[in-house]
Amino acid sequence: MSRFLRIQIWTIFSILLVFVFLFCPIYPGHCSASKTEKSSSKVQQLAKVNEESITQKRFQDFLKNRNILSSNNSEEDQKKKEDALHELIRDILIDQKSASLNLESDSSFVEAKKKHMNDFLLSYLHDKEIMDRIQFTDAEIKDYYNQHRDEYYATPEKREIRHLFIKIKADSTQKDSEGSLKKAERAAKRKIEALYQRVKAGEDFGELVKKYSEEFPRSDMSGNMGYVERGKFSPQLDSVAFSLEVGQISPPVKDDEGYHLISVLGIKEKTYRDFDEKVAQGIRGFLQDQKSQEMTKEYLDQLHARTKFVYNDEILNQPEPGVKKNDWALIINDQDTINSQFYASKISWYKSNLGKDSLTLEDKKNLLKNILALPLILIMEAERKGYRDSIDYKVEERAFTLDEAKNRIQAEKFKKDFPPPTKEEIEAYFQAHKIDYPPLGVPVHVYHILFDDSLKAMEVLNQIRDGADFVELAKKYYPGEPEIKDAAYDLGFITQDEMPQNFYEKALSLNVGEVSEPVRTQWGFHLIKVVEKKNEGKTFEDIMPEVEKDVKWKKINEYQENWEKSLFNEAKIWINQKLLKELQLDKPQG
């Protein structure tokens, strides 16, 4: 609900609001009517944030608004309650901090508040001087419905039409086009009259339509056009179609297209929408808008009539206004001024709006008086009537100030002007989170055999060079349990992050089918055979943008977590853990 819609509610409860501002602190939950209520609130106090209480009912309302329901799991439900309470406390802390923030020394805030409150004042003036004075009785609403029932609230009569059409087919290639047309008309007329006689003799009209009608497309082959309103056909056909009885077939009817036979299969009579609450509300709104326009024009005419305007003829008589810092274009009631710079900035817009290349003196005065001065005149009138001192104005001003302060505090949480991470930071983050990124380097498919000493490795390498099968020797000499020997030799595709650097570099240096000399790693001595190499692989430079983005998000998340921690650390927070644990979440409906 916008603040302007809340005005009426605030007006109704103005006395209550005065009481709240005079005797109660800013936040809800402080003000109570009796010692009994205080005692009851204390008993059901779930938490306290600085001096503000969170009652069990307030928390339950919060849960309901967030649609937080039971999952039938006690641990999960407890977590839901704790998270929700944390969220509520955070909101309260932000509200409390907002209330203590002084923005009056901030020029951008002062300017924004001035504009917002002037807009509010204009709307408030319109409500008080125009809208609140517009009243329509139930009888007036009903009279409008009765007077415009046929115009706005009727569903017109509809008729289900069956149609047989014979087109006038004139030969456009003939020199005597007029004679050709008359000949075609006579032929079409003879054909339709013959068909009409067959209908009168008792032949089935639907079957004749299927066989002879030249209209295409049709809703179906029997010529049924469905239910149609007046205006669907030509005027000649309309007048006939809406004069027939159900089952009656018309004599031949001619229009610009050709000749027709029409049959009415059914009639839906004209109906009216019931006069219900929804219709009444629509009429009331329409009449209020209409009356508002009339009253607003009268009000502005009266306001203009009693307003004193002093024009700067020197400025207005210039073809193109020269702008000086202290020049003025219009003085209103000896109180306010429209300067020449503002006036000059609107000249081009006004020309375009009027569709003119130049403005007359009358045009310029109209721009000043009826457009540029109007908001100032209305604000003067609102101030004269004391609306700037009204309780509604004060409430709106306070609400705007608190909202602006709250927005600024929350904006601190979403600070994004962090310096870009260094390459060292990016590399360190990558090393700590390698598992989250694709392996680096060219993938190489390798087999290997692992030995405890290099002499045995060289002995087997010589056997391979003499023609022995690498896989058979791998199965024979591979250490470990028998059941893994048949597969353990095949490492699949590896990259530099999956095996020691010297192992990967040796594999990368070999050609497909080559076997290396023994390569030492922390596990022993390896004979490496390259089975396949992929053409492309990822380097650190390839994935660096992705890692950099993750480093930035890490910094943002850390900043936001620290921001929230500081918010909580500065506060005095007490939670009734026993009551929180006992509180039951609502069950899902159904």
C-alpha positions, 0 to 999 in steps of 0.5 A: 500500500502506498503512503498516499493510500494510507492517508485516509487510515492515518486521518481516521486514527489521528487521535491515536497517532498523537497519543503514540507520538507523545507518550510511546517510543518509536517502535511497536511493543512499548506502549501498553494500557494496563499493568495486567497487559504489561505483566502478560507481555512480560510473561510471553516475551520471547526476546529483547533487542536493546529496549524493544521487546519481541513478544511471542505473538509478534514473532508468530505474526512474523512467521505467518507473514513469511509463511514459515510452516512446520516440516514435522522435523523438530531439528529442522523446525528449530532451525527455521525458528532460529533463522526467522528470529535472527531475521526479525532481530536484524530488521529491528536493529536496522530500524533502531539504527535508522531512527538514530541517524541524522540526515538533516545535514545531508544536502541530497537528503534535504532536497529529496525530502523537500520534493517528496513532501511537496508532492505529498502536499499537492496530493493531500490538498487534492484529497482534502479540497476535491476528493473528500467533497465528492459524494454519491448516494446509492440512488445516484449510482443506481440511476447511472446504471439504469440510464446507461444499461444498454450502453455499457452493461448489455450483452447484445442479441446474437443469432446463429446464422446459416448462409448460402452465397452465390457470387457475382462473377464478372469477367474482367477481361471483357472490353464491355465491363459494365455489360459483363457485370450485368450479365454476371448479376443476371446469372447469379440472380437466376441461380439463387432464385432457383435454389430458393424455389428448391428450398421452398419446395422442401429440399434441405437448406443445409445440403443445398449450402454444402453443394452450391454455396460459393463462400469460402472459408466457412465455419463448416461446410453446412454454412453455419456462421455461429452466433454473431452480433449486428454488424457482422454482415453488410447492412443489407444482410444485417437487416434481414438476418435480425428480422427472421424467426428461428427456422425461417429462410429469407428470400434472395438478398443482394449486396455488393458481393452477390446474392444470399439466402439466410436462415436463423438457427437460434437466437440469444436474447439481449441480456444485462449485467446484474447491478452488483457491488462490483458494478456499483464500485466501478460506477462510483469510481468513474463518477468520482473521476468525472466529478474530480476533473470538473471540480479541479478545473473550477478550483484552479480557476478560482485559485488563479483568479485570486493569485497575483502574477507579475511578469518580467516583460523584458524577459518575455519579449525577447525572441530567445530569452537571454539567461542571467543568474539573477533574472526572474520571469514571474513573481507569484503573490509577492512570495515566490519566483520563477527564475529566467533560467528555469523558464528558458529551459522549458521553452523548447519543450513547450514549443514542441508540445504546441507544435510551434516554431515560436511562441507568442507573448500569450503562449509564454504567459500561459507556460508560466501561469498555467504550467510552471507556476501551478505547483507553487500556487497549490503549495502556497494554498496548502500552506495557507490552509495549514496542511503542512502542520497536519498530523498526516503531514508530520507522519508522512515526513517522519515515515519518509525520513525513517525509510530514507535512513533505513535505505542508506543503512541497508545500502552499506551492506551492499557496498561493491566498490572493492578494489580488484583482487591481485593476481597473487590473491587469485592464485592463492584462492585457486590453490585452496579451491582447485576441486571447484575448477576444471583441471589445468593442462592438456589431458593425457591418457596414460598407462603406468607400472609402479616399482619400488626400485629403479633397477627393477623398473629398468629391467621391465623397460628393457623387456618392453623395448624387446617387444613385451606387452606393456599391459601384461607386464603391468598386471604382472608387476603392479603392486597391491591386491590382485583384484585391482591389478587388472585396472590399476595400471590405467590412469585414464586422462590426467592433467597437471593437478591430478599427478605430481608435476614431473609425472605429468610433464614426462607424460606430456613430453612423450609421443603416443605409444612411447614408454618413458624411462623410470620417473620417480615420485613419492610412491616409487618409480613409474614406467609411463606409456602414453595412449592418447593426447587431447589437442586442447586443454585449459591453462590458468589464464583461461580460468583466471576470470572465473576465479577472479569473480569468485574472489570478488564474491568472497570479499563481498560475502565476507564484508556483508557477514562482518556488517551484520556481525557488527550490527548485532555486536553493538546491541544488547540482545536477550532470547528466551531459549526455552520459550523459543524451543517450546513454540510450535510452528503452524502446520501446512494446510491440507 
